Amino acid sequence: MQCEVRVQTADFDVSTELNLLSQQSLQTGAIVNFVGTVRDIHNGQSIANLELEHYPGMTEKSIQDIALQAAQRWQLLAATVIHRVGLLQPGEQIVLVAVSSMHRGEAFQACEFIMDYLKTQAPFWKKEQTEQGAQWLDARESDGEAAKRWQ
């Protein structure tokens, strides 16, 4: 399986990334993707911005490992995971998870698996700036519950 993992400050173009993914194999029958964006409200508070930090090298390896776990469960042809770091504004893209396989069912499951594990296993730290000041975000219990279903 071909796997592209990038952690970057720059935005990404979903169409370009999906086009590149589709060119990885002529056996591709399905491409499924998820794009996460910055919300403008969290827990009833307006969000001015979101700052994401990571541990360079460790983060990319962690994401690569998650994608390889997905490839062991489902017959994937290729995967692309792009996660942004730095200061992001509401409405901006944070993450792209895209997978290709011969069949849609496997592509849907693998994409969801990667996203669930990305939220719970990859070393990222998020700080929201709200009207009440800045606050570091803890992992959400719902993200942990979502990841448990794959065990």
DRENZA-189487 format. One record per atom (N, C-alpha, C, O): x, y, z. Coordinates in Angstrom, 2 decimals, padded with zeros to 5 digits. Example, Ala and Ser with C-alpha at 12.3 -4.5 7.8 and 13.67 -1.06 7.14 Angstrom:
2
@X=013.19; Y=-005.69; Z=007.80
@X=012.30; Y=-004.50; Z=007.80
@X=013.20; Y=-003.30; Z=007.80
@X=014.24; Y=-003.32; Z=008.46
@X=012.85; Y=-002.25; Z=007.08
@X=013.67; Y=-001.06; Z=007.14
@X=012.90; Y=000.03; Z=007.87
@X=013.41; Y=001.14; Z=008.04
END
This chain:
151
@X=000.85; Y=-001.19; Z=000.00
@X=000.00; Y=000.00; Z=000.00
@X=000.89; Y=001.24; Z=000.00
@X=001.87; Y=001.32; Z=000.74
@X=000.53; Y=002.19; Z=-000.83
@X=001.18; Y=003.50; Z=-000.85
@X=000.56; Y=004.36; Z=000.24
@X=-000.67; Y=004.41; Z=000.36
@X=001.38; Y=005.03; Z=001.03
@X=000.85; Y=005.87; Z=002.11
@X=001.60; Y=007.19; Z=002.15
@X=002.82; Y=007.22; Z=002.30
@X=000.87; Y=008.26; Z=002.02
@X=001.43; Y=009.61; Z=002.08
@X=000.96; Y=010.25; Z=003.39
@X=-000.24; Y=010.38; Z=003.62
@X=001.90; Y=010.64; Z=004.24
@X=001.60; Y=011.31; Z=005.50
@X=002.35; Y=012.63; Z=005.53
@X=003.56; Y=012.69; Z=005.31
@X=001.59; Y=013.71; Z=005.80
@X=002.22; Y=015.03; Z=005.91
@X=001.62; Y=015.79; Z=007.09
@X=000.40; Y=015.79; Z=007.29
@X=002.47; Y=016.41; Z=007.85
@X=002.07; Y=017.35; Z=008.90
@X=002.64; Y=018.68; Z=008.46
@X=003.85; Y=018.81; Z=008.27
@X=001.76; Y=019.68; Z=008.30
@X=002.19; Y=020.93; Z=007.67
@X=001.38; Y=022.11; Z=008.16
@X=000.28; Y=021.94; Z=008.69
@X=001.92; Y=023.30; Z=007.98
@X=001.17; Y=024.52; Z=008.31
@X=000.30; Y=024.96; Z=007.14
@X=-000.77; Y=025.55; Z=007.34
@X=000.75; Y=024.68; Z=005.93
@X=000.03; Y=025.14; Z=004.73
@X=-001.29; Y=024.39; Z=004.54
@X=-001.42; Y=023.23; Z=004.93
@X=-002.24; Y=025.08; Z=003.94
@X=-003.51; Y=024.44; Z=003.58
@X=-003.26; Y=023.42; Z=002.48
@X=-002.18; Y=023.38; Z=001.88
@X=-004.26; Y=022.61; Z=002.21
@X=-004.17; Y=021.59; Z=001.16
@X=-005.38; Y=021.70; Z=000.25
@X=-006.43; Y=022.21; Z=000.64
@X=-005.23; Y=021.21; Z=-000.97
@X=-006.32; Y=021.21; Z=-001.94
@X=-006.86; Y=019.79; Z=-002.05
@X=-006.17; Y=018.89; Z=-002.53
@X=-008.09; Y=019.59; Z=-001.60
@X=-008.68; Y=018.25; Z=-001.55
@X=-008.73; Y=017.62; Z=-002.94
@X=-008.40; Y=016.45; Z=-003.10
@X=-009.14; Y=018.38; Z=-003.93
@X=-009.25; Y=017.86; Z=-005.29
@X=-007.91; Y=017.35; Z=-005.80
@X=-007.83; Y=016.27; Z=-006.38
@X=-006.87; Y=018.12; Z=-005.58
@X=-005.53; Y=017.71; Z=-006.02
@X=-005.10; Y=016.43; Z=-005.32
@X=-004.58; Y=015.51; Z=-005.96
@X=-005.33; Y=016.36; Z=-004.02
@X=-004.92; Y=015.18; Z=-003.24
@X=-005.70; Y=013.94; Z=-003.67
@X=-005.12; Y=012.85; Z=-003.76
@X=-006.99; Y=014.08; Z=-003.93
@X=-007.79; Y=012.93; Z=-004.37
@X=-007.37; Y=012.48; Z=-005.76
@X=-007.35; Y=011.28; Z=-006.05
@X=-007.03; Y=013.42; Z=-006.61
@X=-006.56; Y=013.09; Z=-007.95
@X=-005.25; Y=012.30; Z=-007.87
@X=-005.09; Y=011.29; Z=-008.56
@X=-004.32; Y=012.75; Z=-007.04
@X=-003.06; Y=012.03; Z=-006.85
@X=-003.31; Y=010.62; Z=-006.30
@X=-002.67; Y=009.65; Z=-006.73
@X=-004.22; Y=010.52; Z=-005.36
@X=-004.55; Y=009.21; Z=-004.77
@X=-005.13; Y=008.27; Z=-005.82
@X=-004.81; Y=007.08; Z=-005.84
@X=-005.99; Y=008.80; Z=-006.68
@X=-006.63; Y=007.96; Z=-007.70
@X=-005.63; Y=007.42; Z=-008.72
@X=-005.88; Y=006.40; Z=-009.36
@X=-004.50; Y=008.10; Z=-008.87
@X=-003.49; Y=007.68; Z=-009.83
@X=-002.55; Y=006.60; Z=-009.29
@X=-001.68; Y=006.12; Z=-010.02
@X=-002.71; Y=006.22; Z=-008.04
@X=-001.82; Y=005.24; Z=-007.43
@X=-002.02; Y=003.83; Z=-007.98
@X=-001.08; Y=003.03; Z=-008.03
@X=-003.27; Y=003.51; Z=-008.39
@X=-003.54; Y=002.16; Z=-008.87
@X=-004.74; Y=002.15; Z=-009.81
@X=-005.74; Y=002.84; Z=-009.57
@X=-004.64; Y=001.37; Z=-010.87
@X=-005.77; Y=001.21; Z=-011.79
@X=-006.81; Y=000.27; Z=-011.22
@X=-007.90; Y=000.14; Z=-011.79
@X=-006.51; Y=-000.40; Z=-010.11
@X=-007.47; Y=-001.28; Z=-009.44
@X=-008.45; Y=-000.51; Z=-008.56
@X=-009.40; Y=-001.09; Z=-008.03
@X=-008.22; Y=000.80; Z=-008.41
@X=-009.07; Y=001.61; Z=-007.54
@X=-010.52; Y=001.58; Z=-008.00
@X=-010.84; Y=001.92; Z=-009.13
@X=-011.38; Y=001.15; Z=-007.07
@X=-012.81; Y=001.15; Z=-007.33
@X=-013.53; Y=002.12; Z=-006.43
@X=-014.69; Y=002.45; Z=-006.66
@X=-012.85; Y=002.58; Z=-005.38
@X=-013.47; Y=003.49; Z=-004.42
@X=-012.41; Y=004.38; Z=-003.77
@X=-011.32; Y=003.93; Z=-003.42
@X=-012.77; Y=005.63; Z=-003.62
@X=-011.97; Y=006.58; Z=-002.84
@X=-012.92; Y=007.24; Z=-001.87
@X=-013.95; Y=007.81; Z=-002.25
@X=-012.56; Y=007.16; Z=-000.59
@X=-013.37; Y=007.79; Z=000.46
@X=-012.48; Y=008.78; Z=001.18
@X=-011.31; Y=008.50; Z=001.47
@X=-013.04; Y=009.95; Z=001.48
@X=-012.25; Y=010.94; Z=002.20
@X=-013.06; Y=011.64; Z=003.28
@X=-014.29; Y=011.69; Z=003.24
@X=-012.32; Y=012.17; Z=004.24
@X=-012.88; Y=012.97; Z=005.32
@X=-012.05; Y=014.23; Z=005.44
@X=-010.82; Y=014.17; Z=005.42
@X=-012.72; Y=015.38; Z=005.55
@X=-012.03; Y=016.65; Z=005.76
@X=-012.58; Y=017.24; Z=007.05
@X=-013.78; Y=017.48; Z=007.18
@X=-011.68; Y=017.49; Z=008.00
@X=-012.06; Y=018.14; Z=009.25
@X=-011.75; Y=019.62; Z=009.17
@X=-010.73; Y=020.03; Z=008.61
@X=-012.64; Y=020.43; Z=009.74
@X=-012.47; Y=021.89; Z=009.71
@X=-012.59; Y=022.47; Z=011.12
@X=-013.10; Y=021.81; Z=012.03
@X=-012.12; Y=023.69; Z=011.29
@X=-012.20; Y=024.38; Z=012.57
@X=-013.62; Y=024.93; Z=012.74
@X=-014.13; Y=025.65; Z=011.88
@X=-014.23; Y=024.58; Z=013.86
@X=-015.57; Y=025.11; Z=014.17
@X=-015.43; Y=026.52; Z=014.75
@X=-014.37; Y=026.91; Z=015.22
@X=-016.54; Y=027.29; Z=014.69
@X=-016.51; Y=028.63; Z=015.27
@X=-017.08; Y=028.68; Z=016.68
@X=-017.01; Y=029.71; Z=017.35
@X=-017.65; Y=027.55; Z=017.13
@X=-018.21; Y=027.47; Z=018.48
@X=-017.87; Y=026.11; Z=019.06
@X=-017.96; Y=025.09; Z=018.38
@X=-017.48; Y=026.11; Z=020.34
@X=-017.20; Y=024.86; Z=021.05
@X=-017.70; Y=025.03; Z=022.48
@X=-017.32; Y=025.97; Z=023.18
@X=-018.55; Y=024.11; Z=022.92
@X=-019.15; Y=024.18; Z=024.25
@X=-019.81; Y=025.53; Z=024.52
@X=-019.72; Y=026.06; Z=025.63
@X=-020.47; Y=026.07; Z=023.50
@X=-021.20; Y=027.33; Z=023.64
@X=-020.35; Y=028.58; Z=023.60
@X=-020.88; Y=029.68; Z=023.72
@X=-019.04; Y=028.44; Z=023.42
@X=-018.15; Y=029.60; Z=023.38
@X=-017.67; Y=029.84; Z=021.94
@X=-017.36; Y=028.90; Z=021.21
@X=-017.62; Y=031.13; Z=021.56
@X=-017.10; Y=031.48; Z=020.24
@X=-015.60; Y=031.24; Z=020.21
@X=-014.89; Y=031.56; Z=021.16
@X=-015.13; Y=030.67; Z=019.12
@X=-013.72; Y=030.37; Z=018.95
@X=-013.10; Y=031.41; Z=018.02
@X=-013.55; Y=031.58; Z=016.88
@X=-012.08; Y=032.10; Z=018.50
@X=-011.38; Y=033.07; Z=017.66
@X=-010.38; Y=032.35; Z=016.77
@X=-010.24; Y=032.69; Z=015.59
@X=-009.69; Y=031.34; Z=017.33
@X=-008.74; Y=030.55; Z=016.56
@X=-008.41; Y=029.27; Z=017.32
@X=-008.76; Y=029.11; Z=018.49
@X=-007.74; Y=028.38; Z=016.63
@X=-007.31; Y=027.11; Z=017.20
@X=-005.84; Y=026.93; Z=016.85
@X=-005.44; Y=027.06; Z=015.69
@X=-005.04; Y=026.64; Z=017.86
@X=-003.62; Y=026.42; Z=017.63
@X=-003.30; Y=024.95; Z=017.87
@X=-003.63; Y=024.39; Z=018.92
@X=-002.65; Y=024.33; Z=016.89
@X=-002.28; Y=022.92; Z=017.00
@X=-000.77; Y=022.78; Z=017.05
@X=-000.05; Y=023.36; Z=016.23
@X=-000.30; Y=022.01; Z=018.01
@X=001.11; Y=021.70; Z=018.14
@X=001.30; Y=020.20; Z=018.00
@X=000.36; Y=019.43; Z=018.21
@X=002.52; Y=019.79; Z=017.65
@X=002.80; Y=018.36; Z=017.52
@X=004.25; Y=018.10; Z=017.88
@X=005.03; Y=019.02; Z=018.11
@X=004.58; Y=016.83; Z=017.91
@X=005.94; Y=016.40; Z=018.20
@X=006.52; Y=015.94; Z=016.87
@X=006.25; Y=014.81; Z=016.45
@X=007.33; Y=016.78; Z=016.18
@X=007.84; Y=016.43; Z=014.85
@X=008.57; Y=015.07; Z=014.85
@X=009.32; Y=014.75; Z=015.77
@X=008.34; Y=014.32; Z=013.82
@X=008.92; Y=012.99; Z=013.68
@X=008.06; Y=011.94; Z=014.34
@X=007.67; Y=010.96; Z=013.71
@X=007.76; Y=012.14; Z=015.61
@X=006.91; Y=011.19; Z=016.34
@X=005.48; Y=011.20; Z=015.78
@X=004.85; Y=010.16; Z=015.64
@X=004.98; Y=012.39; Z=015.47
@X=003.61; Y=012.51; Z=014.97
@X=003.46; Y=011.81; Z=013.62
@X=002.51; Y=011.06; Z=013.41
@X=004.39; Y=012.05; Z=012.71
@X=004.31; Y=011.42; Z=011.38
@X=004.39; Y=009.89; Z=011.50
@X=003.67; Y=009.17; Z=010.81
@X=005.28; Y=009.41; Z=012.37
@X=005.41; Y=007.96; Z=012.56
@X=004.13; Y=007.37; Z=013.13
@X=003.69; Y=006.30; Z=012.72
@X=003.53; Y=008.07; Z=014.07
@X=002.27; Y=007.62; Z=014.67
@X=001.17; Y=007.52; Z=013.61
@X=000.43; Y=006.54; Z=013.57
@X=001.07; Y=008.53; Z=012.76
@X=000.05; Y=008.52; Z=011.70
@X=000.33; Y=007.40; Z=010.71
@X=-000.58; Y=006.71; Z=010.27
@X=001.59; Y=007.23; Z=010.35
@X=001.98; Y=006.14; Z=009.43
@X=001.57; Y=004.79; Z=010.03
@X=001.03; Y=003.94; Z=009.32
@X=001.81; Y=004.59; Z=011.32
@X=001.44; Y=003.34; Z=011.99
@X=-000.07; Y=003.12; Z=011.96
@X=-000.53; Y=001.99; Z=011.77
@X=-000.83; Y=004.18; Z=012.15
@X=-002.30; Y=004.08; Z=012.11
@X=-002.75; Y=003.64; Z=010.72
@X=-003.61; Y=002.77; Z=010.59
@X=-002.19; Y=004.26; Z=009.69
@X=-002.55; Y=003.90; Z=008.31
@X=-002.18; Y=002.45; Z=008.01
@X=-002.92; Y=001.75; Z=007.33
@X=-001.04; Y=002.00; Z=008.51
@X=-000.63; Y=000.61; Z=008.29
@X=-001.55; Y=-000.37; Z=009.02
@X=-001.82; Y=-001.46; Z=008.52
@X=-002.02; Y=000.02; Z=010.20
@X=-003.00; Y=-000.82; Z=010.91
@X=-004.27; Y=-000.96; Z=010.07
@X=-004.85; Y=-002.04; Z=009.99
@X=-004.69; Y=000.14; Z=009.45
@X=-005.88; Y=000.09; Z=008.59
@X=-005.64; Y=-000.84; Z=007.41
@X=-006.52; Y=-001.61; Z=007.03
@X=-004.44; Y=-000.77; Z=006.84
@X=-004.11; Y=-001.62; Z=005.69
@X=-004.06; Y=-003.10; Z=006.07
@X=-004.28; Y=-003.96; Z=005.22
@X=-003.78; Y=-003.41; Z=007.32
@X=-003.79; Y=-004.80; Z=007.78
@X=-005.21; Y=-005.32; Z=007.96
@X=-005.45; Y=-006.52; Z=007.88
@X=-006.15; Y=-004.42; Z=008.21
@X=-007.55; Y=-004.81; Z=008.41
@X=-008.35; Y=-004.87; Z=007.11
@X=-009.22; Y=-005.72; Z=006.93
@X=-008.04; Y=-003.94; Z=006.20
@X=-008.78; Y=-003.82; Z=004.95
@X=-007.82; Y=-003.80; Z=003.78
@X=-006.66; Y=-003.40; Z=003.93
@X=-008.28; Y=-004.22; Z=002.63
@X=-007.42; Y=-004.24; Z=001.44
@X=-007.39; Y=-002.85; Z=000.81
@X=-008.17; Y=-002.53; Z=-000.09
@X=-006.47; Y=-002.06; Z=001.30
@X=-006.32; Y=-000.70; Z=000.78
@X=-005.26; Y=-000.67; Z=-000.30
@X=-004.29; Y=-001.43; Z=-000.28
@X=-005.45; Y=000.22; Z=-001.25
@X=-004.46; Y=000.42; Z=-002.30
@X=-003.55; Y=001.59; Z=-001.96
@X=-002.35; Y=001.56; Z=-002.25
@X=-004.12; Y=002.64; Z=-001.36
@X=-003.34; Y=003.81; Z=-001.01
@X=-004.08; Y=004.62; Z=000.05
@X=-005.29; Y=004.49; Z=000.23
@X=-003.31; Y=005.45; Z=000.75
@X=-003.89; Y=006.33; Z=001.76
@X=-003.11; Y=007.63; Z=001.78
@X=-001.90; Y=007.66; Z=001.55
@X=-003.82; Y=008.71; Z=002.07
@X=-003.21; Y=010.02; Z=002.26
@X=-003.77; Y=010.60; Z=003.54
@X=-004.99; Y=010.66; Z=003.73
@X=-002.87; Y=011.03; Z=004.42
@X=-003.28; Y=011.71; Z=005.65
@X=-002.47; Y=013.00; Z=005.74
@X=-001.24; Y=012.97; Z=005.80
@X=-003.18; Y=014.12; Z=005.74
@X=-002.54; Y=015.43; Z=005.89
@X=-003.16; Y=016.08; Z=007.12
@X=-004.38; Y=016.20; Z=007.22
@X=-002.32; Y=016.50; Z=008.04
@X=-002.81; Y=017.18; Z=009.25
@X=-002.07; Y=018.50; Z=009.38
@X=-000.84; Y=018.55; Z=009.32
@X=-002.82; Y=019.56; Z=009.54
@X=-002.21; Y=020.88; Z=009.69
@X=-001.89; Y=021.17; Z=011.14
@X=-002.53; Y=020.65; Z=012.06
@X=-000.89; Y=022.00; Z=011.34
@X=-000.52; Y=022.51; Z=012.65
@X=-000.34; Y=024.02; Z=012.54
@X=-000.34; Y=024.58; Z=011.45
@X=-000.20; Y=024.66; Z=013.69
@X=-000.07; Y=026.11; Z=013.69
@X=-001.38; Y=026.77; Z=014.06
@X=-002.27; Y=026.13; Z=014.62
@X=-001.49; Y=028.03; Z=013.75
@X=-002.67; Y=028.83; Z=014.08
@X=-003.69; Y=028.74; Z=012.95
@X=-003.40; Y=029.11; Z=011.82
@X=-004.89; Y=028.27; Z=013.28
@X=-005.96; Y=028.10; Z=012.28
@X=-007.19; Y=028.89; Z=012.69
@X=-007.48; Y=029.05; Z=013.88
@X=-007.91; Y=029.38; Z=011.71
@X=-009.11; Y=030.18; Z=011.93
@X=-010.37; Y=029.32; Z=011.70
@X=-010.31; Y=028.32; Z=010.98
@X=-011.51; Y=029.71; Z=012.30
@X=-012.75; Y=028.98; Z=012.03
@X=-013.02; Y=028.89; Z=010.53
@X=-012.85; Y=029.86; Z=009.79
@X=-013.43; Y=027.71; Z=010.10
@X=-013.72; Y=027.45; Z=008.70
@X=-012.55; Y=026.87; Z=007.94
@X=-012.73; Y=026.32; Z=006.85
@X=-011.34; Y=026.96; Z=008.49
@X=-010.17; Y=026.42; Z=007.80
@X=-010.09; Y=024.91; Z=007.96
@X=-010.57; Y=024.35; Z=008.94
@X=-009.50; Y=024.27; Z=006.98
@X=-009.29; Y=022.83; Z=007.01
@X=-008.19; Y=022.47; Z=007.99
@X=-007.16; Y=023.15; Z=008.09
@X=-008.42; Y=021.37; Z=008.74
@X=-007.42; Y=020.87; Z=009.68
@X=-006.80; Y=019.58; Z=009.16
@X=-005.58; Y=019.42; Z=009.17
@X=-007.65; Y=018.67; Z=008.70
@X=-007.17; Y=017.32; Z=008.40
@X=-007.86; Y=016.76; Z=007.16
@X=-009.04; Y=017.02; Z=006.90
@X=-007.09; Y=015.98; Z=006.42
@X=-007.62; Y=015.19; Z=005.30
@X=-007.20; Y=013.74; Z=005.52
@X=-006.01; Y=013.44; Z=005.69
@X=-008.17; Y=012.86; Z=005.51
@X=-007.91; Y=011.42; Z=005.49
@X=-008.58; Y=010.91; Z=004.23
@X=-009.79; Y=011.08; Z=004.06
@X=-007.81; Y=010.28; Z=003.35
@X=-008.35; Y=009.74; Z=002.11
@X=-007.75; Y=008.37; Z=001.86
@X=-006.54; Y=008.18; Z=002.00
@X=-008.60; Y=007.42; Z=001.50
@X=-008.13; Y=006.06; Z=001.23
@X=-008.73; Y=005.56; Z=-000.08
@X=-009.83; Y=005.96; Z=-000.47
@X=-007.99; Y=004.68; Z=-000.73
@X=-008.52; Y=004.04; Z=-001.94
@X=-008.45; Y=002.53; Z=-001.75
@X=-007.55; Y=002.00; Z=-001.10
@X=-009.42; Y=001.86; Z=-002.33
@X=-009.47; Y=000.40; Z=-002.30
@X=-010.26; Y=-000.06; Z=-003.53
@X=-010.77; Y=000.76; Z=-004.30
@X=-010.36; Y=-001.35; Z=-003.67
@X=-011.13; Y=-001.88; Z=-004.78
@X=-012.63; Y=-001.75; Z=-004.53
@X=-013.42; Y=-001.67; Z=-005.48
@X=-013.03; Y=-001.72; Z=-003.25
@X=-014.45; Y=-001.73; Z=-002.89
@X=-014.78; Y=-000.63; Z=-001.88
@X=-013.95; Y=-000.32; Z=-001.02
@X=-015.96; Y=-000.07; Z=-001.98
@X=-016.34; Y=001.07; Z=-001.16
@X=-016.45; Y=000.74; Z=000.32
@X=-016.08; Y=001.57; Z=001.16
@X=-016.95; Y=-000.44; Z=000.67
@X=-017.13; Y=-000.79; Z=002.07
@X=-015.82; Y=-000.73; Z=002.83
@X=-015.75; Y=-000.18; Z=003.93
@X=-014.77; Y=-001.29; Z=002.25
@X=-013.46; Y=-001.27; Z=002.88
@X=-012.92; Y=000.15; Z=002.98
@X=-012.29; Y=000.52; Z=003.97
@X=-013.15; Y=000.94; Z=001.95
@X=-012.67; Y=002.32; Z=001.95
@X=-013.37; Y=003.14; Z=003.03
@X=-012.72; Y=003.91; Z=003.74
@X=-014.69; Y=002.98; Z=003.17
@X=-015.42; Y=003.71; Z=004.21
@X=-014.91; Y=003.32; Z=005.60
@X=-014.64; Y=004.19; Z=006.42
@X=-014.80; Y=002.03; Z=005.86
@X=-014.36; Y=001.57; Z=007.18
@X=-012.94; Y=002.03; Z=007.49
@X=-012.67; Y=002.50; Z=008.60
@X=-012.05; Y=001.90; Z=006.54
@X=-010.65; Y=002.29; Z=006.77
@X=-010.53; Y=003.79; Z=007.03
@X=-009.77; Y=004.20; Z=007.90
@X=-011.26; Y=004.60; Z=006.30
@X=-011.22; Y=006.04; Z=006.49
@X=-011.70; Y=006.40; Z=007.90
@X=-011.10; Y=007.22; Z=008.58
@X=-012.79; Y=005.78; Z=008.31
@X=-013.32; Y=006.05; Z=009.65
@X=-012.37; Y=005.56; Z=010.74
@X=-012.18; Y=006.24; Z=011.74
@X=-011.79; Y=004.40; Z=010.55
@X=-010.81; Y=003.85; Z=011.49
@X=-009.62; Y=004.81; Z=011.65
@X=-009.23; Y=005.13; Z=012.77
@X=-009.06; Y=005.25; Z=010.53
@X=-007.91; Y=006.14; Z=010.58
@X=-008.27; Y=007.42; Z=011.32
@X=-007.50; Y=007.90; Z=012.15
@X=-009.42; Y=007.99; Z=011.03
@X=-009.82; Y=009.23; Z=011.68
@X=-010.03; Y=009.01; Z=013.18
@X=-009.60; Y=009.83; Z=013.99
@X=-010.69; Y=007.92; Z=013.56
@X=-010.92; Y=007.63; Z=014.98
@X=-009.60; Y=007.49; Z=015.73
@X=-009.46; Y=008.00; Z=016.84
@X=-008.64; Y=006.79; Z=015.14
@X=-007.35; Y=006.59; Z=015.79
@X=-006.50; Y=007.86; Z=015.75
@X=-005.72; Y=008.11; Z=016.67
@X=-006.64; Y=008.64; Z=014.71
@X=-005.93; Y=009.92; Z=014.62
@X=-006.33; Y=010.82; Z=015.78
@X=-005.49; Y=011.49; Z=016.38
@X=-007.62; Y=010.83; Z=016.10
@X=-008.13; Y=011.67; Z=017.18
@X=-007.65; Y=011.20; Z=018.56
@X=-007.56; Y=012.00; Z=019.49
@X=-007.34; Y=009.91; Z=018.69
@X=-007.02; Y=009.38; Z=020.01
@X=-005.57; Y=008.94; Z=020.18
@X=-005.09; Y=008.85; Z=021.32
@X=-004.85; Y=008.67; Z=019.10
@X=-003.51; Y=008.11; Z=019.19
@X=-002.39; Y=009.03; Z=018.72
@X=-001.25; Y=008.89; Z=019.17
@X=-002.68; Y=009.94; Z=017.83
@X=-001.62; Y=010.79; Z=017.28
@X=-001.30; Y=011.93; Z=018.25
@X=-002.20; Y=012.54; Z=018.82
@X=000.00; Y=012.22; Z=018.44
@X=000.39; Y=013.25; Z=019.42
@X=000.22; Y=014.68; Z=018.88
@X=001.15; Y=015.27; Z=018.33
@X=-000.98; Y=015.20; Z=019.07
@X=-001.30; Y=016.60; Z=018.76
@X=-001.84; Y=017.25; Z=020.02
@X=-002.48; Y=016.60; Z=020.85
@X=-001.57; Y=018.54; Z=020.16
@X=-002.12; Y=019.31; Z=021.28
@X=-002.84; Y=020.51; Z=020.69
@X=-002.33; Y=021.19; Z=019.80
@X=-004.07; Y=020.74; Z=021.20
@X=-004.91; Y=021.81; Z=020.66
@X=-005.22; Y=022.84; Z=021.73
@X=-005.57; Y=022.51; Z=022.87
@X=-005.09; Y=024.10; Z=021.34
@X=-005.42; Y=025.21; Z=022.24
@X=-006.41; Y=026.13; Z=021.53
@X=-006.14; Y=026.63; Z=020.44
@X=-007.55; Y=026.33; Z=022.16
@X=-008.57; Y=027.24; Z=021.61
@X=-008.43; Y=028.62; Z=022.25
@X=-008.16; Y=028.75; Z=023.44
@X=-008.62; Y=029.63; Z=021.41
@X=-008.69; Y=031.00; Z=021.91
@X=-010.16; Y=031.40; Z=021.87
@X=-010.75; Y=031.47; Z=020.79
@X=-010.74; Y=031.68; Z=023.04
@X=-012.15; Y=032.07; Z=023.13
@X=-012.25; Y=033.45; Z=023.78
@X=-011.24; Y=034.06; Z=024.14
@X=-013.47; Y=033.92; Z=023.93
@X=-013.70; Y=035.20; Z=024.60
@X=-013.21; Y=035.18; Z=026.04
@X=-012.84; Y=036.21; Z=026.60
@X=-013.21; Y=033.99; Z=026.65
@X=-012.77; Y=033.83; Z=028.04
@X=-011.27; Y=033.60; Z=028.15
@X=-010.75; Y=033.45; Z=029.26
@X=-010.56; Y=033.56; Z=027.04
@X=-009.12; Y=033.34; Z=027.05
@X=-008.76; Y=032.04; Z=026.36
@X=-009.60; Y=031.38; Z=025.75
@X=-007.49; Y=031.68; Z=026.47
@X=-006.99; Y=030.46; Z=025.83
@X=-007.15; Y=029.27; Z=026.76
@X=-007.02; Y=029.38; Z=027.98
@X=-007.43; Y=028.11; Z=026.15
@X=-007.54; Y=026.89; Z=026.94
@X=-007.08; Y=025.70; Z=026.11
@X=-007.43; Y=025.56; Z=024.94
@X=-006.27; Y=024.83; Z=026.75
@X=-005.85; Y=023.59; Z=026.10
@X=-007.00; Y=022.62; Z=026.15
@X=-007.71; Y=022.54; Z=027.16
@X=-007.21; Y=021.89; Z=025.07
@X=-008.33; Y=020.96; Z=024.99
@X=-007.89; Y=019.56; Z=025.41
@X=-006.84; Y=019.08; Z=025.01
@X=-008.73; Y=018.93; Z=026.22
@X=-008.52; Y=017.54; Z=026.59
@X=-009.16; Y=016.65; Z=025.53
@X=-010.02; Y=017.09; Z=024.77
@X=-008.72; Y=015.41; Z=025.49
@X=-009.34; Y=014.44; Z=024.58
@X=-010.81; Y=014.28; Z=024.97
@X=-011.16; Y=014.26; Z=026.15
@X=-011.65; Y=014.18; Z=023.96
@X=-013.09; Y=014.01; Z=024.22
@X=-013.40; Y=012.55; Z=024.48
@X=-012.86; Y=011.66; Z=023.82
@X=-014.26; Y=012.32; Z=025.43
@X=-014.67; Y=010.96; Z=025.75
@X=-015.31; Y=010.27; Z=024.56
@X=-015.13; Y=009.07; Z=024.35
@X=-016.06; Y=011.02; Z=023.77
@X=-016.73; Y=010.44; Z=022.59
@X=-015.72; Y=009.95; Z=021.56
@X=-015.99; Y=008.97; Z=020.86
@X=-014.56; Y=010.60; Z=021.45
@X=-013.52; Y=010.15; Z=020.51
@X=-012.95; Y=008.80; Z=020.98
@X=-012.71; Y=007.90; Z=020.18
@X=-012.74; Y=008.68; Z=022.29
@X=-012.25; Y=007.42; Z=022.84
@X=-013.25; Y=006.30; Z=022.64
@X=-012.87; Y=005.17; Z=022.32
@X=-014.51; Y=006.60; Z=022.82
@X=-015.56; Y=005.58; Z=022.62
@X=-015.61; Y=005.14; Z=021.15
@X=-015.79; Y=003.96; Z=020.85
@X=-015.46; Y=006.10; Z=020.26
@X=-015.48; Y=005.76; Z=018.82
@X=-014.32; Y=004.82; Z=018.46
@X=-014.49; Y=003.89; Z=017.68
@X=-013.15; Y=005.08; Z=019.02
@X=-011.98; Y=004.26; Z=018.73
@X=-012.10; Y=002.85; Z=019.31
@X=-011.57; Y=001.89; Z=018.75
@X=-012.81; Y=002.72; Z=020.44
@X=-012.95; Y=001.41; Z=021.10
@X=-013.66; Y=000.39; Z=020.22
@X=-013.41; Y=-000.81; Z=020.34
@X=-014.52; Y=000.83; Z=019.36
@X=-015.29; Y=-000.13; Z=018.53
@X=-014.42; Y=-000.91; Z=017.58
@X=-014.84; Y=-001.95; Z=017.07
@X=-013.19; Y=-000.43; Z=017.33
@X=-012.29; Y=-001.13; Z=016.41
@X=-011.43; Y=-002.16; Z=017.12
@X=-010.69; Y=-002.90; Z=016.46
@X=-011.51; Y=-002.24; Z=018.44
@X=-010.67; Y=-003.19; Z=019.19
@X=-011.25; Y=-004.59; Z=019.16
@X=-010.67; Y=-005.51; Z=019.74
END
